[in-house]
Amino acid sequence: MSHRPWLLGLPLAGLLAACTIGPNYERPVVPSAAAFPESAPSAGEISAEWWKGFAEPELDRLVALALVANTDLRIAVARVEEASAQLDDTAGAGLPSVDATAADSRYKVSDGAYVPVGGTAAGRNRRTLRGGLTTSFELDFWGKLRRAEEIARAQLLAADHAAEQVRLGLVASVVRAYATLRTTDVQVEAAQAVLAAREGELALIRRRELAGVGQAAEVAAGEVARATAVTLLADARRSRGQAEHLLGFLIGQPALLLPVDPRPLALPPLPAAGLPSDLLARRPDVRAAEQALIAANARIGYIKAARFPSFALTGAIGTEGRNFASIMESGTSTSVLGLDLRFPLFDNGRGAARVDVAVAAQHQAVAVYEKTTLNAFREVRDALADVRETSAAWEAAERRRLAAAEAIRVAEVRDRTGQSPLPDLLAARRGFAESQLAVARVRLDRLGAQVDLIKALGGARPEVVPVAR
């Protein structure tokens, strides 16, 4: 074995294979709290299909279509597939590769170099056929290949979490657009009632003016009130059209038309906010930011390892001859086995600069992770505050609606007995329609706050995924 001294390095290679250059990942400590101050009574965990809590088959259908056809989600899924293929490619770099080779060479010997051997004169023209297998295998002494695989795996997980964030945002957008559409159906109906009452009031004012008991200012005020009611109705119709168009975009059906349905949309129970520390495990954007940080951290080790000597085992087996018949004969086999060494001696400081770039990128990733986490805490608190305040406003609007309903009941009774003039009945009807508009608006705000809370909490609790290290 003395004629192959490089074999003595194999035990050393095995020992050094356990060495990995660069810092190991540690999750940064971010400011947190023991609980959310705005927490409210809740019903429990968020369901994986939380939108089904609204008990609306049409909403379920729209969400299912969006999860299949939405272009943003398809882009995100394709990025996951790309990252998965990149991980396979990177992981394969740590294993030997084998190539099949074949060559047919023809060349002419120079007059000055041509010397007949053994009295034969084969001529100056030569032909050589070669065939065989070659392989190369980089010895991962410093963990460069392992760091590269760590980077690729973290990028895959980051892409997967980003896709989950897109999915969560998509479902929330569909729910909010559908809720807006259903709310505007209620608002259109109520706005039509307001307009009818305003037109009735204006007609009475004009009759009073013709009778000589009214004033021009009253007519002008009635016209302004009627115009306001027309604008209110137009706004409700425009909002419905925009919500319907948005739903068509989200599900990939630009010609979508949905029937009018003025039924109030039911609200499912409020989900539990949980602990602030839970956000680190359940928010897809926080998890994606952490995986991006893991990748940036591993890239430091990858670039540092590239500055150390690299070793590669190379080998080849094959056969060589002057023609096809000869390459099958005994004695024509060939083989090569060697160890290649490459060591960067001088690069004008470029290697050190690459390390500095990687370190700076890791510092940025830390800041992005901390910012994403702090923003997650803020969004949950905002959503909890919105739920609390919109719930209070909703209760007040409901009390107003009940009072307006009682007022119109009394006015109708008095009208049937001749005790109430027509203007009072029209005013009561208008007041009831306006209370319905207020309830619809506040109810939409309350529903939007709950959807925002679900989105801020990261949706359903994810399965435990091991952190790429």
Summary of the structure (lengths in Angstrom):
residues: 469
radius of gyration: 38.0
end to end distance: 40.3
largest distance: 141.2
contacts: 1415
relative contact order: 0.16
helix: 62%
strand: 11%
